[in-house]
Amino acid sequence: MISNLVLQDTINGIRNISKCELILVDLEGRIVASTVDDAAVSRTDIVSFVESQAESQEIRGSMYLKVYDDYNIEYVVIVSGGEDTAMVGKLAAFQLHNLLVAYKEHFDKDNFIKNLLLDNLLLVDVMSRAVKLHIATNVRRVVYILESNQPRDYGSLEAVKALFAKSKNDFITAVDENSIIVIKELKGTDGHREMKEIADNIVRTLEAGGENVENLHVAYGNAVSEIREVSRSYKEARMALDVGKIFFGGQNVIAYSQLGIGRLIYQLPIPLCKMFIKEIFTEKSPDDFDDETLTTINKFFENSLNVSETSRQLYIHRNTLVYRLDKLQKSTGLDLRVFDDAITFKIALMVVRYMKYMETMDY
């Protein structure tokens, strides 16, 4: 619902131009906004005017006019003083009517978008309501989720809105206090590179506005071609956000398309994960490895199992690296130089990281 502050600002502006005093009241005669100090209105006069067929009426030297919203009387505006109060009253009623319509449309669009994202609408309702709200149904879109571990503030929300202000088919909303959701319209040729550039641009904009980007994560789903598929992109972005925190913690931007095997691990039940780890490592867990061993393993994977390149980056002799890998094979039964064993070990490390993350979640 439109705030009283907005209504007050509106009639203040009209008063400054017209030099007339204005009082806005509801249908019960309660004052909503006024340019007159200690204003008093007769409830009997308001009720009588509302029940009459007149659109405007002069009562006790003031002009009374009805303000409509969808053919229903929403307010009564009272104009007094100055010149041509009838004309000023008509302009005020017209301006207030348009303000109500604009706010209602904005509210309805935001409400529609939230229900669309959360899958609270039937498919047939999605299309019909989109058409009614003048929202294009067959354009390519992608959903971005911006989340920080700090509660979002008004400045961040406005900065994001300003970034996408040029397109009428972009929507910015929120479903909780820590995140902002952007539904971005894409050009027909936009692909993964362009979607990544949009996400990077969001991070740069918020950073320029004083946001601590170390605590900021931007995740996005795949592009969809119809309005009814937007919820799917949102679910993908939400999963990318969660999976990204586990396996891509050092990245500000994460795409659903780059989750890889992490997306599968994220959907595994914890008991199954524990069983898998016990079968692979028997009594020894990756948690038991020292920092040197873990650094060696991670660097070996980063260099695609290349012994020479890994030893060079670790500043150790090739034979030292081979010794460490042999020692690891004896303790785990897995030889990281063998592709199948390396895959098993890599998955096991990811499963352990996933289990640790889930243990920290507050259920």
C-alpha positions in Angstrom: 0.0 0.0 0.0 1.2 3.5 -0.8 2.8 5.2 2.3 1.4 8.3 3.9 4.8 9.9 3.5 4.6 9.6 -0.3 1.1 11.1 -0.2 2.3 13.9 2.1 5.2 14.7 -0.3 2.8 14.8 -3.2 0.3 17.3 -1.7 3.2 19.4 -0.4 4.4 19.7 -4.0 1.0 20.7 -5.2 0.7 23.3 -2.5 4.1 24.8 -3.4 2.9 25.2 -7.0 -0.7 26.3 -6.5 -0.4 28.1 -3.1 -3.6 26.2 -2.1 -3.9 24.3 1.1 -4.8 20.5 0.7 -6.1 17.9 3.1 -6.3 14.2 2.2 -8.7 12.1 4.2 -9.9 8.5 4.0 -13.5 7.5 3.7 -14.0 7.6 7.5 -12.9 11.2 7.7 -9.4 10.4 9.2 -6.7 12.8 7.9 -4.0 10.9 5.9 -1.9 13.9 4.8 -2.3 17.7 5.2 -0.6 20.9 4.4 -2.5 22.6 7.2 -1.3 22.6 10.7 -3.9 21.4 13.2 -6.3 20.5 10.4 -9.8 19.5 11.4 -12.4 17.8 9.1 -16.0 17.0 9.7 -16.6 13.3 9.4 -20.2 13.9 8.6 -19.3 16.1 5.6 -16.9 13.4 4.3 -19.4 10.5 4.7 -22.2 12.6 3.1 -19.9 13.5 0.1 -18.7 10.0 -0.4 -22.2 8.7 -0.5 -23.3 11.3 -2.9 -23.2 11.0 -6.7 -21.1 14.1 -7.1 -17.4 13.9 -8.2 -16.6 17.2 -6.6 -18.5 19.6 -4.3 -18.0 22.9 -2.5 -18.6 22.5 1.2 -18.1 25.3 3.7 -15.9 27.3 1.3 -13.6 24.3 0.4 -13.6 22.1 -2.7 -14.1 18.4 -2.0 -13.0 15.9 -4.7 -13.1 12.1 -4.8 -9.8 10.2 -5.6 -10.4 6.8 -7.3 -8.5 3.6 -7.6 -10.1 1.0 -10.0 -13.4 2.8 -9.9 -13.5 2.6 -6.1 -13.3 5.8 -4.0 -10.0 5.6 -2.1 -9.6 9.1 -0.6 -11.2 12.6 -0.5 -9.0 15.6 -1.2 -10.0 18.9 0.2 -8.7 22.1 -1.4 -9.0 25.6 0.1 -7.4 29.1 -0.2 -5.6 30.3 -3.3 -7.1 30.9 -6.7 -9.3 28.4 -8.7 -9.5 25.7 -6.0 -11.7 23.7 -8.4 -9.0 23.4 -11.0 -6.3 22.7 -8.4 -8.6 20.0 -6.9 -9.0 18.3 -10.2 -5.3 18.3 -10.8 -4.6 17.0 -7.3 -7.2 14.2 -7.7 -5.8 13.2 -11.1 -2.2 13.2 -9.7 -3.2 11.1 -6.7 -5.1 8.7 -8.8 -2.1 8.1 -11.1 0.1 7.7 -8.1 -2.2 5.0 -6.7 -2.3 3.1 -10.0 1.5 3.3 -10.4 2.1 2.0 -6.8 -0.5 -0.7 -7.2 1.0 -1.9 -10.4 4.5 -1.9 -8.9 3.2 -3.9 -5.9 1.3 -6.3 -8.1 4.4 -6.9 -10.2 6.7 -7.4 -7.2 4.1 -9.8 -5.7 3.8 -11.7 -9.0 7.6 -12.0 -9.3 8.0 -13.4 -5.8 5.3 -15.9 -6.3 6.7 -16.8 -9.6 10.2 -17.5 -8.1 8.8 -19.6 -5.3 6.6 -21.7 -7.6 3.4 -20.5 -5.9 1.5 -20.1 -9.2 -0.2 -22.5 -11.6 1.3 -22.4 -15.1 -2.0 -21.1 -16.6 -2.0 -18.3 -14.0 1.6 -17.3 -14.7 0.9 -16.6 -18.4 -2.4 -14.7 -17.8 -1.1 -12.6 -15.0 2.1 -11.8 -16.9 0.0 -10.5 -19.8 -2.2 -8.5 -17.5 0.8 -6.8 -15.9 2.4 -6.1 -19.3 5.4 -8.4 -18.6 6.9 -10.0 -21.7 6.5 -13.8 -21.7 8.8 -14.9 -24.4 12.2 -13.2 -23.7 15.4 -14.9 -22.5 16.0 -14.3 -18.8 18.4 -15.5 -16.1 18.1 -15.2 -12.3 20.9 -13.8 -10.2 21.0 -14.1 -6.4 23.1 -11.6 -4.5 23.8 -12.7 -0.9 25.9 -11.3 1.9 26.4 -12.5 5.4 25.5 -8.9 6.4 21.8 -7.8 6.2 21.1 -6.0 3.0 20.7 -2.3 3.3 18.7 0.2 1.3 21.8 1.6 -0.4 22.8 -1.8 -1.9 19.3 -2.4 -3.1 19.1 1.0 -4.8 22.5 0.5 -6.4 21.4 -2.8 -8.0 18.2 -1.2 -9.1 20.1 1.7 -10.7 22.3 -0.8 -12.5 19.3 -2.4 -14.3 17.1 0.7 -14.5 17.3 1.0 -18.3 15.3 -2.2 -19.0 11.6 -2.5 -18.2 11.9 -6.3 -18.4 14.5 -6.5 -15.6 13.1 -7.1 -12.1 14.7 -6.7 -8.7 13.2 -8.1 -5.6 14.0 -9.9 -2.3 12.6 -12.9 -0.4 14.7 -12.5 2.7 16.8 -9.9 4.5 20.2 -11.1 3.4 19.7 -11.4 -0.4 18.6 -9.5 -3.5 17.2 -11.3 -6.5 17.7 -9.9 -10.1 15.7 -11.3 -13.0 17.8 -10.1 -16.0 16.6 -9.9 -19.6 19.2 -11.3 -22.0 19.8 -10.6 -25.7 19.3 -13.4 -28.1 23.0 -13.9 -28.5 24.0 -13.6 -24.9 25.7 -16.8 -23.5 27.8 -17.9 -20.5 30.4 -15.2 -21.1 27.8 -12.3 -21.1 26.1 -13.7 -18.0 29.4 -13.9 -16.2 30.1 -10.3 -17.2 26.8 -9.2 -15.7 27.6 -10.9 -12.4 31.1 -9.3 -12.3 29.5 -5.9 -13.0 27.2 -6.4 -10.1 30.1 -7.1 -7.8 32.1 -4.1 -9.1 29.1 -1.8 -8.6 28.5 -2.8 -5.0 32.2 -2.6 -4.3 32.3 0.9 -5.6 29.3 1.7 -3.3 31.2 0.5 -0.2 30.0 -3.1 0.0 32.4 -5.5 1.5 32.8 -7.9 -1.4 34.6 -10.5 0.7 31.2 -11.3 2.2 29.4 -11.1 -1.1 28.3 -14.0 -3.3 26.6 -13.7 -6.7 25.1 -16.9 -8.1 23.1 -17.4 -11.2 21.2 -20.2 -13.0 20.9 -21.1 -16.7 19.1 -18.8 -19.2 15.4 -19.6 -19.8 13.3 -18.5 -22.7 9.8 -18.3 -21.1 8.4 -16.5 -18.1 7.1 -19.8 -16.6 10.6 -21.2 -16.6 12.0 -18.4 -14.4 11.5 -20.4 -11.2 13.8 -23.1 -12.6 16.6 -20.5 -13.1 16.0 -19.3 -9.6 16.3 -22.8 -8.1 19.5 -23.3 -10.1 20.9 -20.0 -8.8 19.9 -21.0 -5.2 21.7 -24.3 -5.6 24.7 -22.6 -7.1 24.8 -20.3 -4.1 24.8 -23.1 -1.6 27.2 -25.4 -3.5 29.5 -22.5 -4.2 29.9 -21.8 -0.5 31.1 -25.4 0.0 33.3 -26.0 -3.0 34.1 -22.5 -4.4 34.4 -20.4 -1.2 37.0 -18.1 -2.6 34.9 -17.0 -5.5 32.5 -14.0 -5.5 30.7 -15.3 -8.6 29.4 -18.8 -9.2 27.3 -20.2 -12.0 25.1 -23.2 -11.9 26.7 -24.5 -15.1 30.2 -24.7 -13.4 29.1 -26.7 -10.4 30.1 -30.0 -11.9 30.2 -33.0 -9.6 29.7 -30.7 -6.6 26.0 -30.4 -7.6 25.6 -34.2 -7.3 27.4 -34.5 -4.0 25.3 -31.7 -2.6 22.2 -33.8 -3.1 23.6 -36.9 -1.3 22.2 -37.9 2.2 24.8 -37.6 5.0 24.6 -41.3 6.0 25.5 -42.3 2.5 28.4 -39.9 2.5 29.7 -41.3 5.8 29.4 -44.9 4.4 31.4 -43.9 1.3 34.2 -42.3 3.3 34.5 -45.3 5.6 34.6 -47.7 2.6 37.3 -45.6 0.9 39.6 -44.7 3.8 38.7 -47.5 6.3 39.9 -46.1 9.6 41.8 -43.1 8.2 39.9 -39.9 7.1 41.2 -37.0 5.0 40.8 -35.0 8.2 43.8 -36.9 9.6 46.2 -35.7 6.9 48.7 -33.1 7.8 48.8 -29.7 6.1 51.8 -30.7 4.0 50.0 -33.7 2.6 46.8 -31.8 1.9 48.8 -29.1 0.1 50.5 -31.6 -2.0 47.3 -33.4 -2.9 45.5 -30.2 -3.8 48.4 -28.8 -5.9 48.6 -32.2 -7.7 45.0 -32.0 -8.6 45.3 -28.3 -9.7 48.0 -29.4 -12.2 46.0 -32.3 -13.7 48.2 -35.0 -12.0 51.4 -33.6 -13.6 54.3 -34.6 -11.3 56.9 -32.2 -12.9 54.7 -29.1 -12.7 53.4 -29.9 -9.2 57.0 -30.3 -7.8 58.0 -27.1 -9.5 55.2 -25.1 -8.0 55.8 -26.7 -4.6 59.5 -25.9 -4.8 60.4 -29.5 -4.1 62.4 -32.1 -5.9 60.5 -34.5 -8.2 61.6 -37.5 -6.1 60.3 -35.8 -2.9 56.9 -35.5 -4.5 57.0 -39.1 -5.7 57.9 -40.1 -2.1 54.9 -38.3 -0.7 52.6 -39.9 -3.3 54.0 -43.3 -2.5 53.5 -42.7 1.2 49.9 -41.6 0.6 49.3 -44.8 -1.4 50.5 -47.0 1.4 48.2 -45.3 3.9 45.1 -45.1 1.8 45.5 -47.7 -1.0 45.0 -45.0 -3.6 47.6 -44.0 -6.1 46.9 -40.4 -7.2 49.0 -41.0 -10.4 46.3 -43.4 -11.5 43.3 -41.6 -13.0 40.6 -43.8 -11.4 42.2 -43.5 -8.0 42.6 -39.8 -8.4 39.0 -39.4 -9.2 37.9 -41.5 -6.2 40.2 -39.4 -3.9 39.0 -36.1 -5.3 35.4 -37.1 -4.8 36.1 -38.2 -1.3 37.7 -34.9 -0.4 34.7 -33.1 -1.7 32.3 -35.3 0.2 34.2 -34.6 3.4 34.0 -30.9 2.8 30.3 -31.2 2.1 29.8 -33.1 5.4 31.7 -30.5 7.3 29.6 -27.7 5.8 26.4 -29.5 6.7 27.5 -30.0 10.3 27.8 -26.2 10.6 24.3 -25.6 9.3 21.7 -24.7 11.9 18.7 -26.9 11.5 
